[in-house]
Amino acid sequence: MGRTYFVEETIGQYLSDLSTKLKPYVTGLLIGQCSPQRDYVIRAVRTPPKEEQKEDNISPSKLASIDEEWITTHASQVSRMLPGGLLVLGVFIIATPELSKDSQNALRKLIFSMEKSLTKRRLWKPAEEEVSDRAALQICSATRKVVCRTYDVQDPKSSAKPADWKYQSALSASWLALDCTVNVNIHIPLLATSPNHDLEKNTKNGLNRWSKQIEGSVFLINGQVKDDDTELLDGQKKLRGNTQSSTQFSDVKVLTQLSQGSSHRSTATVQVCSGSINLKGAVKCRAYIHNNKPKVKEAIQALKRDIINTLSDRCEILFEDLIINKGPHKKNFEREYHVLPQRLFVPVAGSSVMLSDYKFGDEAAGEIQERFVEMLDQSVQAEDIHIAEEINT
């Protein structure tokens, strides 16, 4: 028995429009959520054209010319814009009948290359029972025939398994949201022995230690500690018969352990440091979860990952910005302050789920709107951009 993908109905129209516009083939990403019973696809996003394709309005004619690196980079950028609970679930290709027979091999390569790139950036480990199947969707532009298969990304030798692709209206119109604000105060020593004071590497190591602390935290949902295997909605009134997008928000508090229990022996080490990095501020975190009897542990896992991702993604964005604007880091270590980008949320039409992005203080709304069009093929009104945070350093 293969997996079943429940797919937002509007995606059918989106893919159909793409197949009439772009020949001989077009690729893109599938965005959604895995759960033990079924998977949900709430967005499909075409691969943005490269500069030279924009100018000449051409697309390459052979599948051999699929730019794996470009598609993988797009997946990494898009994954930063997804709140907790959402991930890049797979890839699609719409191709002419002549190219169809080679499409499956191309999709398989893309899925494994994309997963490798996304895993490298993550500071959390997948759970043992986690779904590791990713979707490869193939559509013939002439007959509109849809073939969906999955590959297990944990197994490099994995072969294709058939999967069901079922459209459903208002699929994510009443998903549940968990919201929390996490106060961050992370002190990362810079060892005198670390070569060239590699700030980025040291920051990542420091965040790695902090992420283990988040993994071990206690989460209070609406003021209560709930058992992992209970249903998230137990004891809450369910919204019924309302297909208008309406979100049920749960307020979550995160309690991190101050110190390890007495059973852990503390071994202190003394290291010579040449400086330190301090990350301070309050970050806004959010996760969305399907409304088909979700378990508490699914919801908390999604929120934990959002907390860890939002901080590591911001640090990555800051370092990229520093490299672009200032060149490689100076050696002399005076005290420097940098403001991490702020988080913002943008609604998705017909869904209760919002997508996320980050902006630096001097970025105009127009730049954010451009990024949504390029990365997520979504036009955004300036008034729909909700800045979620105060400015943090």
Protein Blocks (a to p, Z undefined) as FASTA:
>chain_A
ZZdddddfklmmmmmmmmmmpccbdcddddddddfkbccdfbdcdddddfklmmnopacf
bfklpcfklmmmmmmmmmmmpcehiacfbdcddddfklmmmmmmmmmmmmmmmmmmmmmm
pcbdcdfklcfbdcdddddfklopacdddddfklmkbccddddddddehklmmcccdddd
ddddddddddfklghiiaklmmmmmmmmmmmmmmmpccdeehiacdfklcfkgoiacdeh
iabdcdddddddddddfbdcfklccdddddddfbdcddeddddddddddfehpafklmmm
mmmmmmmmmmmmmmmmmmmmmmmmnopadfblcddddddddddddddehiabdcdddddf
klcfklmmmmmmmmnopacdfklpccfbdcdZZ
